[in-house]
Amino acid sequence: DNNNGQSFLDPTERAMFQEECLTSLEALWEDSRRFELETLMSGPYDRETTARMVLTAGAGGTEANDWVSDLKRMYERHGQKM
């Protein structure tokens, strides 16, 4: 805007400029999200290697064993989907 409060751009140019700014902002947002994820997942345990878990029922008896079995099955199914 100039000192009189009028825009230097005509309405068509202004709309094109706004659209270009929005497109650039969306691309920047996506890049920042990707960078954040890459930064969070860059540790020594975040590489594409095999994960290992130890599930123990403890001293809970039959119900605890059943629960651990269900939990194991849930993790196995999730791993197969990946």
N, C-alpha and C positions, 0 to 999 in steps of 0.2 A: 504494500500500500504506500501511496505517496503521502505528503503532508495534509492533503485535503480529505483523506480517508477513502480515496478512490483506488481501485486496483489497477496495476499496470497491465494486467492480463484481461482479455475479453472473456466472457463466460465460457466459451468453448475451450480456450486455452487453460482457463482455471480448472475446468472439469478434467481435462487431460492430465494436468499437473497433479491434481488430487488423486486421480486413479494411479498414476505412476508412483506417487508417494506411498499409497496404500499397498501396491504390489511389492515395492521395495521393503516396506515395513514387515509384511508377511514373510518374505524371504529371510529377512534378518532374524525374525522371531524363530523361524524353523531352524536356521543355522545355530542360533543360541541354544535351543533345546537339544539339538544333536550334539553340540559341543559339551553341554552339561552332562548328558548321558555318557559320552565318551570319557569325560573326566572322572565321573563317578565309577565307571567300570574299567579303570585302567590299572588296578592293583594286581599284585602277583597271583591272587586267588580268583581273579575275574577272567582269566583266559579261558579259551574253549578247551577245557580239559574235563575229565570225568569227575563228577561230584560223588562224594561218599558220605553216607549218613549212618549213624548208629542209633537204632531205635530199641529201647529197652523198656520192658514192662515194670521192672522193679519188683516190689513185694506186694503187688496188687492182686495177685491171684488170677483166676480164670478171666474175669471181666477185663483186667488190665491187659492180659495177653490178647484177648479179642480186640480191644481197642488199638493196640499196637499193630495187630494184623491188618485192621481196617485202614490205619494210617499208612502203612507200608503199601497197600494196594492203591490208595489214593495217589501217593507219590509216584508209583510205577506208571499209573495211567497218565498222569500229568507229563511224565518224562517221555512216554510214547507219542504224545501229541506234538512234542517239540521237534 
